[in-house]
């Protein structure tokens, strides 16, 4: 099943559905605006009842897992709860971490002054993020990030804490897009009467890989979701000019 600009089927069997979702699409129905498009409703419309195993933020693209029955849902939920599920992301960040790879072990809690935002706080929930730099560009870095806990906005908050916020993050970095002119510098020329539009104007975070034990066969399964075209376009220009 493919829905252009929304979700792409990565894998299906009698118990599992693995999809690659686009940025801007909710995982679950919104509590206040249930009519908004979301992955659960799209899958329910095609497969009947499905069970949500985990979720991604609306603006994060990438791999999501759903169960087709209650037994598979229980098994997979326990794997997430016991932290035996592997979760890897690609993050395009501003700047470059001091170390090529490392871990961020800092507790996270809701920001009491800004509802909907999270902050580093000693009294918060323990949170662990591993990262390594896979590519470096002028002003940006591409990181592979693995989370060992699943806190709200964990990657966004942890990367900002080490001085490398997501390149595009309207909540924690106040940057809503990447312009080609910012990458090419003096080599960029805009035609007369042309208006520059961002190469990408959504969260620069992609859930690229999910691994877990199959709920029936117990075989270790590894699923990957390719980057979407906008993310690839930015990386192409950074590799050329940055």
N, C-alpha and C positions, 0 to 999 in steps of 0.2 A: 504493500500500500504506500502510495506517495501522495502527499498533498503539498503542492508547490508552495514554498515559503512557510510551511507550517511544520509538518512532521514527515519523517522518512522511516520506513520499516527497515530495521537492521537484522532482526532475527525473530523467528516465530516457531514454537512447537506446541504440544498439547497443554503445556503448563505456563509458558512464558511468552511475553511480548517485549522486545527491546526496540526502542525507537530513538531517533536522533531528532531532537526538537530545535526549532529556530528560536533565536532571541526574540523577546516580545510576546511570547505565547505562554500563558499560565499553565502550570501542571494540573491544578485543580480549579473548580469553579470558584469565582470570587464571592466572598460572603455577602458583599453589598451590591455587586453587579453580576449576578449569576449568568446573565446573558452573554458575557464576554467569552470569546473563543478560548478553549482550554483543551489540553491533551486528553484528559479523562473523558470528557464528553465526546470528543472526536472518535476515540477508540470504542467507547460504549455504543456509539451509533453503528459501528461496523461489526463488533464482536459480541455484543450483548454486555452483560455485567463483567467488568474487570476490576481487579483489586490494586490499589496504589501501594507500592512498596516503599518508595522514597520520592523526593521531589527536588526540583531545581528552582532557583529564583526565576521569576518571569524573564528577566533580562539576560540570564545565563543560557547559552545554547549548549546542546550536547546530549549525551546518552542518558536515557531513562529506562527503568525496568518496571514492568507491570506483571501481575500474576493473573492467571485465568481461573483459578479456583482458590478456595479458602485454605486448603492444605498447603499449597505452594506459597500462599501469602504468609502463613504462619512461619514456615521454614525460612523464607527469605527475610522476614522481619526480624527473626531471631539472629540471623547472620549480621544484619545491620546493627542490632542492639549489642551483639558481642564483638563488634568491630573486626570481623573477619573478612569483610568486603573491602576490596581494593578500589579506591577512587582517585583517578588522576585527571588533572586539568592542564590546559595550556592557558597562560596568562601573559598578555602583552602589558608591560608595565613601563612607567616613566622612570628613567634613570637606570641604575645598575646596582645590584646588591654588592656589598663589600666582599663577601665570600662567594665563590662560585657555586657552592651548595651549602645547605645548612638546615637548621630546624628553628621554628618559632614556637616556643612553649610559653604562652601567655594567656591568662584567663580572660574570658570575654563575658560581658554583661550588657543588658539593655542600657542605653543612654538615658538617664533620668530626666535630662533637659531637652531631649529631642526624640520624641516617640517615633519608632520605626528605624532608628539608628542604633548601632552597637558600638561599644567602646572597650578598650583594654582596662580591666579593673581586677585588682587582686582578689576581691570577694566574688568574682564571677565564676562561671563554670570552666573547669580545666579544658584547654584547647591546644591541640598540637598540629602543626603544619610543617611538612617537609618540602623543600624546594631545591631546584638546581637550574642553573642558567644553561639554556641550550643554544641560544643565539644572542649576539650583541649587535646593536645598531647605534647610530648617532642619536643619543638622547633617549633611547628605548632599549628594552631587553625582552626577550621571549623566555619565560620560565616554565618548566614543568613542575607542577605542584601536586603533592599528594596529601590528602587530609586524613588524619587518624581519628578525628572527632568530627561531628557534623553540626557545628554551631551556626546559627543564623549569620550570614555575611562573613563567615570565618576567614575566607581567603582575602576578601576585600579589606577587612580590618587588620589582619596580620601583615599583609604586604605593605600597607600604609605605615604600620608601626616600625618597619625596618627601612623606611624612606623610599619605598618603591610602590607607590599607589598604582592601581590599574590605570593604564593610559587613558581609558575612557570610563568614567564612573561619575555620574551626575550627583551622587549622594556623598561620596567620600573624597572625591577629587575635584568636583565642580568643573569637570571637563566633559563636554557633551559630544565631541567628535574629533577626528583626525583629518586635517587638511593636507592635500598633496603639496601645497605651497610650503607648509611647515617641514615637510620631508626634503623637498628639492631645494629650498632656500632660493638663492639668486638665480638658479636655473629654471625657476618656474615663471611662466609668462601666461597671463590671462588675456584672452582675446577681447576685443572691443565689445562692450555691451554684454559680456558674459558674467555670470555670477558663479562663484566657486561653491561647490557643494562638498560636504565631507565624504571622504572615501568610506568611512564607517562612522556611524553615530549611535552605536549601542555598546553595552558593556563588553569590554575586551577580555572576556573570560569564557572558556569553552570546556565542558566536561568531555574529555576525549576518550576516557577508558573506564570501564567498570568490570570488575572480576569477582566471582563468587562461586560457590559450589551449587551445581544444579540440584534443585529440590527433590528430584526423583533419582537420577543416576548417580548423584554425588560427585560427578566429574567436575573438575575445576574449569569454569568457563571464563573466557576473556572476550569482551566486546569493545569495539572501537568505533567511534563516529568521526568521520572526516570533518574538517573545518568547513564552514559555509563560505560562499563566494566573497562576501564583504571582508571577512577576516583574511582570507587568502590574498585578496587584492592589496590590502595594507601591507602584508608581509612581502609581497612581490615588490612593491615600491620601496620598502625599507631595505630589502636586499640589493636593490639596484642603486639607490641613492643614499641610503642611510648607513 
